[in-house]
Amino acid sequence: MKTSRVLGSLILAILLAAGCMPQPATPAPPAGPTGTLVYGTTAEPSRLNPIVGPEVHTKAALDLIFDPLVAVDDQLALIPALATRWEISADGRQYVFHLRQGVRWHDGQEFTGEDVKFTLDTIRDPNVKGTIAKTDYAGIQEITLPDKYTVKITLQAPDASFLSKLTVGIAPKHLLEGQDQLNTPFNRKPVGTGPYMVEEWASGQQLRFKANRDYWGTKPGIETIIWKFLKDSNILTVQLLSGEVDAAAVPSTDIGRVRQERNLSFFETLGFNTYIGFNNEHPLFRDRRVRQALNYGLDKPAIINGILEGQAVPATSEILPNTYYYNPNVKPWPRDLNRARVLLAEAGWRPGTDGILERDGQKFKFRLLTNSGDKVREEIVLFIRQQWRELGVDVEPVFLELNTFINDYVLKSNFEAIFIGSSVNVDPDFLFRRFHTSSIAAGHNFLRYSNPELDRLLEQGRREANPERRREIYFRAQELIYQEAPSIPIFHPKVVYAFRPQISGVKPSPISLWWNVEEWRLR
């Protein structure tokens, strides 16, 4: 996450002038962190533990508190963090990481390789429930520690994506060993090695971070960062314009209005794939023709240009447009109600007396779940209901508190359909987590989609080291996912962040606004 800044030595030049010797100037002490930044958000994190932190908003908070071995910068390049350097064996199976020395946890304990081994072993332990994507680490054969500052990881087989999976925050062994990772008190009072520490967490109100003055990298420039939790996006915009919050991601429908505010600076990046996901094991959605019909039944440009006022780009897969592995030949499905009706009829669905489709006495009716608080997302769900009603499909929108939505419904596949955004990733291997059959049991293929052909492609992509051949594999994978339609990609939002101009050093990336937060300053 952070690259260290090496301070040069101050050399005092003692100049002899005719008849006098000036007194050497006393160097000014380095300035410490100052001021407070209030960040407005409608989403409150859940557990502040990198081992179990699942969703986008929790990951953002973790970026302030914890450091990974390898970080990602604003150009999506992998850079050193807790590991200063690494070597990869010729066969691609062995990684040796050399750790940064002198790093301290927020409680003063020393960071060592034991913490790295503990974190990765705990994530992949089948007996530990609720951890982040176990399938990302299932290929680890062994982790050994030649010494306290060296970590040696041996894989069962080469994995071209493995380095990108080490961007997870490292957790402290001395505080979390033997704990129930989902329910430990640590999750509310975390201890990391990162540039900020949690000072106070008032549920539903705010999360207060204070600068870690002993941070190993660039010393944080802002003393206090407050995440202020607001009820909905309308209130967020009001408080941003009134100055009650200093920074925020601007709600898409308010971007034009907020941009007129002269006392703000703006930063833009593309955001996560926002999509409709089906529970592919549910009887309504097992038939590919049904999923395709619903895809044909949705006017995606109307969502982007109408509801979002053009502040998004069409999505055709989980992979960001204009990146190396994105397949530009996969185009968004057009709205074609005639084609949709033909597919539904082929799947056995016929209009009932009330206009709702029926098959074998069952009506085509289901609930579409999303999180509450985001007025734009709520409006899109209502639009989707209206669009699919024209096909004879009866959709009941359900709006849930964010953490309830994620933890009790999404991650447990406790839904028929969801409207959700997925995080951006550096390497296309994250498609393995999303869609490989083995990821169903691990809980991260929560769409419960299984396809042997796609499994083979994702396995090949993981093994292939040659970028060009690997690109061909993921192009085919995107084409197959497109045809199978286990989900309906709709858009990547243009995420616009507004900041008071007194705040400098901000460089948002598609993955994280906070990746270089220690470099931010208040002027």
KOLMILO-448843 format. One record per residue (C-alpha): x negated, y, z negated. Coordinates in steps of 0.1 Angstrom, whole numbers, plus 5000, padded with zeros to 4 digits. Layout:
XYZ...
# end
This chain:
500050005000497250234991493850305005491350444980489950784984486250794975485251124959482051264971479351364946479151734938475551854944474752184927472352394947470152614925469052904945466053104935466353474944463753744939463553794902466853614892468453274888472253274890474053064865475452744881479252744885481252514863483152264884486952294879488451974865490551784891494151884890496451624876499951544887502551834884506251894889509351684894510951554926514551454925515451204952519151154959520550804968523850624968522150284961520850174928518149894927518849564910515949374894512549554895510549234899508749174932509248804928513048834930513649174944515749094975517349394991516149715008516749954980515049744953512149694976511850074980511650114942509049834939506850024963506250284937505550034909503649744924500849694948500449404973497349244985497849385020499949695027501649845058501050205069503350435089502050285122503049935110499349835107498149605079495749775056493749685025495449734991494649514961492449314985489649524998488849275026489448915037488148645059490148395080488648065090488147965126490947705124493347965109494047765078491947935052492148285039489648435014490648764998488148984979490049174952489649534941487849544907488649774879492449774885494649794854498249704849500349984834499849824800496049834803495449474810493049394838494349274872492648954885493148674909495148494882497948744889497848674926497948304922500748324897502948544919502648324950502948004930506148134913507748254945507247914962508147704931511347504939512347514902512347894901515648024914516348354931512848434944512248614977511848405009510348074998510047965034507548245040505148065016506147705021503147645043500647715015498747395006496547524978495547844960492147844943490148104924486348084931486048364906488248624889488048864919488348614948491448424960491248134984494448025001494547715022497447655045498847315057498847445093497747765110500248055105499748355127502148555106500648475072498748795065502048995070503648785042501148915017502749255016504849144986504049324953501849134929503349064895501549034861501048684849500448784813504048924811506048694834504548354829507248114815510048374819513348334837512548554866516148644873516948744837513748854820513849194803510849274825513249334853514449654836511149754822508549654848504849674846502849704878499549834891501150094913500950474913504150514893505550364861509250334850509850584823513650554820516450364838519950494830522350274849524550464873522750784866519050784874515750604875512850814863509250734873506150894859502750914874500150654866497150874858494850574858495850454892492950294911493650474944494450834951495750994919499451074922500151444928503651454915504151404877507851284878510051134905513651084897516050874917519451024912522250784918525250944935528750804939528950834977527250985008529551295008528251394973524751324985524951575013526551844990523751804965521051804991522352135006522852294971519352204960520451974932518351704949514951774966514951494991517251225005517951015036520651225053523951045060524150995098527351195102525851495084522551515102523551795126524952005097521951945074519452025102520752375102519452425067516252625071514952545036514352175045511751975063512751675083511151335091512651075114512050705119514050405132515750195105516949845098519049635122522749695112524949405122527949185116526948855102529148535103529048245080528347995108529547705087532947855082535647685104536548015120532948075133531547735141532447765178530047975197532848095220534548255191531448445181530848555217534448665220534148885189530949025204532749115236535549265216533449535200532749875216529249935202528550265221531750405205530250335171526850485180528050795199531350845180531050755144527250795142527151105164524350955185522050905154521150545163519850325191521550005202520349685186520049355204518049165178516449195144513249325161512749705165512849845200509549955215507549715194505349455209507649155203510849325213512549175244513849465266515649225289518149145262520949395266523849475242527049285249529549515267533149545256535149305278538549225263539548995292536448785288536948775250540548655254539448385278536848255254539248255225541848065245539147805255538447765218542147685212543448015199546848135210548848445200551548385173554848565171553248855152550448885177547848735155545948435170546748085157545247745160546547425144548847635122546047855109545948225116542748395127542348605096539348675075537648925052534849145063532649245034530349545030529049775003530950064990529550424986528350465022531250645038529850595073529550215068533150215054534350405085532650155109534249855092537650015096536850075133535849715137539149595122541049815147538949685177539449315168543149365161543449425199542349065203544848935178542248895150543349005115540449155095540749255059537949505049536449455015534149714999531949604970529349764947525949714964524249484939527449274936527749254973524149134978523648904948527148754944528248734980525448775006522748564990525148294980526748285015530048354997531648525026533348475060531748785076529649075064528549415077525049475065521649615073518549395073515049525065512449585091509349355092505949385107505849035122508548855142508148545121510848695098513248545123512248205107513648335074516848455090517648165113515547855107517547555094515147505065515947855053519547765046518547565015516247845004519148095005517648335030519448205061522648315044524348315078523947935076523047915112521347595125520047525160517247265167516047455199515647775179513947585151511347455175510747805190510347965155507947685145505847735177505848115171504448065136501647845149500648035180497748275175497548415210499548735211500648705247501848335244503448425210505248715226506748475252507948245225509748525206511248665239512848325244513948315207515748655211517448535243518748225226519948415195521648655219523648375236524448195204525648515186525348395150525548765143526349085162523549335162525049685166522449955159519150065144519950405127517750705132516850755096516351125089514851225056515151585044512651725019512152065004509252225023507252254991506651874993503751765014502051435024505251255034504851005062507850765064507550435082510350215094509549985065509050225036509450595028507350544997504250355011501950655004503850824976500650884957499551124984502651344981502151684966504251974953503052314965
# end
